Amino acid sequence: MKEIIALSQKELSRARILALVAEGHVSLTEAAESMDVSERQARRLLDRFKEAGAAGLAHGNRGRPAPNRLAAKTRERVLELVKKKYAGFNDTHLCEVLAEREKIVLGRETLRSLLRSEGMGPKRKRRVRQHRRRRDPRPCRGMMVQWDGSWHPWLGPKHPKWTLMAAVDDADGKVESAFFTTRETSAAYLRLLKGVLKRSGIPQSVYQDRHGALRRNDGYWSLEEQLAGEQTPTQVGQALHDLGIKPIFARSAQGKGRIERFFGVAQDRLVAELGCRGIETMEEANAYLASEWLADYNRRFGRAPRKPEIAYRGVRGLDLRQLLSFRYTRTVSNDNVVVLGDVEIAIAPGPRRRSYAKARVDVRQHLDGSWSVYYQDRRIAQHEATVLSTPQRVRVKTRRSRPAKGADEAVLVYFPAQDLDGQPAAANG
């Protein structure tokens, strides 16, 4: 009987890149940059891949506890000192006084990780000046996609502004997906990702700015996030994570040169073309964009990539409708109903479980506005479409971790009054 080894999307992504290296299509240096590892580590991964195939990329310590993990008593003692005696100390200073006064010797990074896992941020935020250099395009299509939104009076100054959402392949500068919408939202980025996946497949990475739909800019920490030591990604970030797409955040508009050049051309040529054709509605503009203008842009401004190999991965076997959706975690009530705002989803008895009362379930609102409830990755209930709305983080009181005092926890809440694109829910799919 063959042994089954489960690989993460990240490991599958590495397997694809290493296969290109083994075939001589991509250099080891380019592969190391794409995988975000050193060239030395890339060589180790390539050797393991050649010896055992994709299965050789599975980490050998998977499932094992770290041998150098911090003792529970030491952890509790340090947290007690930080909260009471040494409150206000920065990380380096705290590391020094713990060793000198309390005889607790910890590495600075170990201490920093411990504090961040408890939601204790740095005393001061510092940004080191970086040396910037020109970045060459990726050699193969699918290694990187740049995406963004441009808010502009696309029909002229007398008309309201819209947002043009677009995704451009870094290797050849061609547009993978684009459409007009009212605002740059999470739903818009999920629609854009859906377009990329359907046209070409799963890219290795996405280069993006620090918009709130793409990067968590809040200070809310749920209890699960505090225990994990890191915040969960945004709704778009979770979809990228599940697909094994590496997010890369730009620190300046200049860093997103390919997509910014596309918007520059669009603000010049596309505005003129829309006016020339007398287009006055978003539906007409999107129809012209998809049927004519994008193909013309790719023909005129696209260029051949340095290497013809494709790094996109296929989407066969993936449930894109489930992956590209808004997610909520909820507890089923005693009468087998899940409630989100004014949405009530009843769960019928299943063949494996008669009642789901008190079960923690995954509730998804799809891009067409409809709802599904999943238990252990199996759909157990559905609901008709409602207005599509981005989950909002709010603080609630819970007694799950500190029964005596309670604790603040941030949870995702559905507000049905918020319409993401100013359109009916069906138009967002």
C-alpha positions in Angstrom: 0.0 0.0 0.0 1.4 3.3 -1.0 2.1 5.9 1.6 0.0 9.1 1.2 1.9 12.3 2.0 -0.2 15.5 2.2 1.6 18.7 0.8 0.6 22.3 1.5 -0.1 24.7 -1.3 3.3 26.3 -0.5 5.1 23.0 -1.0 3.2 22.3 -4.2 4.2 25.8 -5.4 7.8 25.0 -4.6 7.5 21.7 -6.4 6.4 23.5 -9.6 9.3 25.9 -9.5 11.9 23.2 -8.8 10.5 21.2 -11.7 11.2 24.1 -13.9 14.8 24.3 -12.5 15.3 20.5 -13.0 14.2 20.9 -16.6 16.7 23.7 -17.1 14.1 26.4 -17.8 14.7 28.5 -14.7 18.0 29.2 -12.9 18.5 28.3 -9.3 18.9 32.0 -8.4 15.6 32.9 -9.9 13.9 29.9 -8.2 15.4 31.0 -4.8 14.0 34.5 -5.2 10.6 33.2 -6.2 10.5 30.8 -3.2 11.9 33.5 -0.9 14.8 31.4 0.3 18.5 31.6 0.1 20.3 30.1 -2.9 21.9 27.5 -0.6 18.5 26.5 0.8 17.2 26.3 -2.8 20.0 23.9 -3.6 19.0 21.7 -0.7 15.3 21.7 -1.8 16.4 20.9 -5.3 18.4 17.9 -4.1 15.5 16.6 -2.1 13.2 17.1 -5.0 15.4 15.2 -7.4 15.8 12.3 -4.8 12.2 11.9 -3.7 10.1 14.1 -5.9 7.5 16.4 -4.5 7.2 14.2 -1.4 10.7 15.2 -0.5 9.6 18.8 0.2 7.4 17.8 3.2 9.1 19.0 6.4 10.6 16.2 8.4 9.5 17.8 11.7 5.9 18.1 10.8 3.7 17.3 13.8 6.6 17.2 16.3 6.9 19.7 19.2 9.9 22.0 19.1 12.7 20.7 21.3 13.7 24.2 22.4 10.3 25.5 23.2 10.0 27.8 26.2 8.9 26.1 29.5 5.3 26.9 30.5 6.4 28.1 34.0 9.1 30.4 32.5 6.5 31.8 30.0 4.0 32.6 32.8 6.7 34.2 34.9 7.9 36.4 32.1 4.4 37.6 31.2 3.7 38.4 34.8 6.8 40.5 35.1 6.1 42.3 31.8 2.5 43.2 32.8 3.4 44.4 36.3 7.0 45.1 37.2 8.5 45.9 33.8 5.5 47.4 31.9 6.7 50.0 29.4 10.2 48.4 28.8 11.2 48.0 25.1 12.2 44.5 23.9 16.0 44.9 24.2 15.8 46.6 27.6 13.4 44.0 28.9 15.7 41.2 27.6 18.6 42.7 29.5 16.8 43.3 32.9 15.3 39.8 32.8 18.8 38.3 32.6 20.4 40.7 35.0 17.8 41.0 37.7 15.5 38.0 37.4 18.2 35.5 36.1 15.9 34.6 33.2 18.0 34.4 30.1 16.1 34.6 26.8 17.0 35.5 23.3 15.6 38.8 22.1 13.7 37.2 19.3 12.3 34.6 21.6 11.1 37.3 24.0 9.7 39.4 21.1 7.8 36.4 19.7 6.3 35.7 23.2 5.2 39.3 23.7 3.6 39.5 20.2 1.8 36.2 20.7 0.1 37.9 23.7 -0.8 41.0 21.7 1.9 43.2 23.2 3.2 45.4 20.4 6.6 47.1 20.3 7.1 50.3 22.3 8.0 52.3 19.2 7.7 51.5 15.6 10.9 52.1 13.6 11.5 51.9 9.9 15.0 51.5 8.7 15.9 53.3 5.5 16.3 50.8 2.6 18.5 50.8 -0.4 16.3 50.6 -3.4 17.2 49.1 -6.8 15.5 48.4 -10.0 13.8 45.0 -10.0 13.8 43.0 -13.2 10.6 41.4 -14.4 10.1 37.7 -13.5 11.4 35.4 -16.3 8.2 33.2 -16.6 4.5 34.0 -16.7 2.8 33.1 -13.5 5.7 33.8 -11.2 4.2 37.1 -10.1 1.0 39.1 -10.7 0.6 42.7 -9.8 -2.9 44.0 -9.0 -4.4 47.2 -7.8 -7.4 49.6 -8.2 -7.5 53.0 -9.8 -10.2 55.5 -8.8 -10.6 57.9 -11.7 -13.3 59.8 -13.6 -13.3 57.3 -16.4 -16.2 58.8 -18.3 -14.9 62.4 -17.9 -15.0 65.1 -15.2 -18.8 65.5 -15.5 -19.4 61.9 -14.4 -18.8 60.2 -11.0 -15.6 58.4 -10.4 -15.3 54.6 -10.7 -12.6 52.2 -9.8 -10.8 50.1 -12.4 -9.6 46.9 -10.9 -6.8 45.2 -12.8 -4.2 42.4 -12.5 -1.1 42.3 -14.7 1.4 39.5 -15.2 4.9 40.8 -14.2 6.7 38.8 -16.8 5.0 40.1 -20.0 3.0 43.1 -18.8 -0.3 41.6 -20.1 -3.6 42.1 -18.3 -5.0 38.9 -16.8 -8.2 40.4 -15.5 -9.8 43.8 -15.3 -13.3 45.4 -14.7 -14.9 48.6 -13.5 -16.6 48.8 -10.1 -17.6 51.5 -7.7 -15.0 51.0 -5.1 -11.8 49.1 -4.2 -13.2 46.4 -1.9 -12.5 42.9 -0.7 -15.2 41.6 -3.0 -13.6 43.4 -6.0 -10.2 41.8 -5.3 -11.9 38.3 -4.9 -13.6 38.9 -8.3 -10.2 39.9 -9.8 -8.6 36.8 -8.4 -11.3 34.7 -9.8 -10.7 36.2 -13.2 -6.9 35.4 -13.0 -7.6 31.8 -11.9 -10.1 31.2 -14.7 -7.9 32.7 -17.4 -4.5 31.4 -16.6 -4.4 29.5 -13.2 -2.8 30.0 -9.8 0.2 32.4 -9.8 3.2 31.9 -7.5 2.9 35.4 -5.9 0.9 38.6 -5.9 2.5 42.1 -5.6 0.2 44.5 -4.0 -0.1 47.7 -1.9 -1.2 47.9 1.7 -4.9 48.5 1.2 -7.1 47.5 4.1 -8.7 44.7 1.9 -5.3 43.1 1.5 -3.4 43.7 4.7 -4.7 43.9 8.3 -4.2 47.5 9.5 -6.2 47.1 12.8 -5.1 46.3 16.3 -7.8 43.7 17.0 -6.7 40.3 18.3 -9.0 37.4 18.8 -8.2 34.8 21.4 -7.2 32.3 18.7 -4.9 34.9 17.2 -3.3 35.7 20.5 -2.6 32.0 21.1 -1.2 31.6 17.6 1.0 34.7 17.9 -0.2 36.3 14.7 -3.2 37.9 13.2 -5.3 36.0 10.6 -5.1 37.6 7.1 -7.9 39.6 5.6 -10.6 37.8 3.6 -8.5 38.3 0.4 -5.4 37.2 2.3 -7.0 34.0 3.5 -8.0 33.1 -0.1 -4.4 33.7 -1.2 -3.1 31.6 1.6 -5.4 28.7 0.8 -4.3 28.8 -2.8 -0.6 28.9 -1.9 -0.1 32.4 -3.4 2.6 34.4 -1.7 1.5 38.1 -1.0 4.3 40.7 -1.4 3.6 44.2 -0.1 4.9 47.2 -1.9 6.2 50.2 0.1 5.7 52.7 -2.6 3.7 53.3 -5.8 7.0 53.1 -7.8 7.4 49.4 -6.6 4.2 48.5 -8.6 5.6 49.8 -11.9 3.9 47.4 -14.2 0.3 47.9 -12.9 0.9 51.7 -12.5 2.0 51.9 -16.1 -1.1 50.1 -17.1 -3.3 52.6 -15.3 -1.4 55.4 -16.9 -2.1 54.1 -20.3 -5.8 53.4 -19.4 -6.3 56.9 -18.0 -5.1 58.2 -21.3 -6.4 55.9 -24.0 -9.3 54.1 -22.3 -11.0 57.4 -21.2 -10.7 58.7 -24.7 -12.1 55.5 -26.2 -15.1 55.4 -23.8 -15.9 59.0 -24.7 -15.5 58.3 -28.4 -18.0 55.5 -28.2 -20.5 57.4 -26.1 -20.5 54.9 -23.3 -22.3 56.2 -20.2 -23.0 53.2 -18.0 -20.7 50.8 -16.1 -22.3 47.7 -17.8 -21.4 49.1 -21.2 -17.9 50.1 -20.1 -17.2 46.6 -18.7 -18.6 45.0 -21.9 -16.2 47.1 -24.1 -13.3 46.5 -21.7 -13.7 42.7 -21.9 -14.6 42.4 -25.6 -12.1 44.8 -27.2 -9.9 47.1 -25.2 -8.0 44.6 -23.1 -7.1 42.5 -26.1 -5.9 45.6 -27.9 -3.8 46.7 -24.9 -2.2 43.3 -24.6 -1.4 43.3 -28.3 0.1 46.7 -28.3 1.9 46.9 -24.9 2.5 43.2 -24.0 6.0 41.8 -24.4 7.4 38.4 -24.7 8.7 37.0 -21.3 12.3 36.1 -21.1 11.5 32.4 -20.9 8.5 30.7 -22.5 7.7 28.3 -19.6 4.6 28.8 -17.5 4.6 28.9 -13.7 0.8 29.1 -13.3 -0.7 26.0 -11.6 -4.0 24.5 -12.6 -7.2 24.9 -10.5 -8.6 21.5 -11.3 -10.1 19.9 -8.2 -10.4 23.1 -6.3 -13.8 24.5 -5.2 -13.3 28.2 -6.2 -16.8 29.1 -5.1 -15.8 28.1 -1.5 -12.3 29.5 -1.6 -13.4 32.9 -3.0 -15.9 33.9 -0.4 -16.4 35.8 2.9 -15.8 33.6 6.0 -17.4 33.6 9.4 -16.8 31.1 12.3 -20.0 30.6 14.4 -21.4 28.2 17.0 -24.7 26.5 16.1 -27.5 27.3 18.5 -29.5 24.7 20.4 -32.2 24.7 17.8 -29.7 24.1 15.0 -29.7 27.6 13.5 -26.8 29.8 12.6 -27.5 33.6 12.9 -25.5 36.4 11.2 -27.3 39.7 11.5 -30.7 39.3 10.0 -29.6 36.1 8.2 -30.8 32.8 9.9 -29.6 29.6 8.4 -31.4 26.4 9.6 -29.3 23.2 9.6 -31.2 20.0 8.8 -30.2 16.6 10.3 -27.5 14.9 8.4 -26.7 11.3 7.6 -23.7 11.3 9.9 -24.9 13.7 12.6 -28.5 14.3 13.7 -27.9 17.5 15.6 -25.2 20.2 15.1 -26.1 22.1 18.3 -23.0 23.8 19.9 -20.8 22.7 16.9 -18.3 25.3 15.5 -19.1 25.7 11.8 -17.6 27.7 8.9 -20.1 30.0 7.3 -19.4 31.4 3.8 -21.0 34.1 1.8 -20.2 33.6 -1.9 -19.6 36.3 -4.4 -23.1 35.9 -5.8 -24.4 36.7 -2.3 -25.6 33.2 -1.4 -24.6 31.4 1.8 -23.2 28.0 2.7 -22.4 26.4 6.0 -19.5 23.9 6.3 -18.7 21.5 9.0 -15.3 19.8 8.7 -15.1 20.9 5.1 -18.5 19.3 4.3 -21.4 21.6 3.3 -24.4 21.0 5.6 -26.7 23.9 4.8 -27.4 26.6 2.2 -29.3 30.0 2.2 -30.5 32.3 -0.6 -28.5 35.3 -1.7 -28.4 38.5 0.4 -26.6 41.8 -0.1 -22.8 41.1 -0.2 -21.1 42.6 2.7 -17.5 42.6 4.0 -17.2 41.2 7.5 -16.6 43.9 10.1 -14.4 43.4 13.2 -15.9 44.4 16.5 -14.9 43.8 20.1 -17.1 41.6 22.3 -16.8 40.3 25.9 -16.0 36.6 26.3 -15.3 34.4 29.3 -13.7 31.6 27.4 -10.1 32.4 28.6 -10.6 34.3 31.9 -13.8 33.2 33.6 -13.3 35.6 36.5 -12.6 38.8 34.6 -13.5 38.1 31.0 -11.4 39.1 28.0 -11.8 41.4 25.0 -12.0 39.5 21.7 -12.5 40.7 18.1 -15.0 38.7 16.0 -16.2 39.1 12.5 -19.8 40.4 12.2 -22.1 40.6 9.2 -23.8 44.0 8.6 -26.4 43.5 5.9 -26.8 47.2 5.3 -23.4 47.5 3.6 -23.5 47.0 -0.2 -20.0 46.6 -1.5 -20.3 47.8 -5.0 -23.6 49.7 -5.0 -25.1 47.0 -7.1 -27.4 44.0 -6.5 -25.6 41.0 -5.0 -25.8 39.0 -8.2 -23.7 41.6 -10.0 -20.8 41.0 -7.7 -20.2 37.4 -8.9 
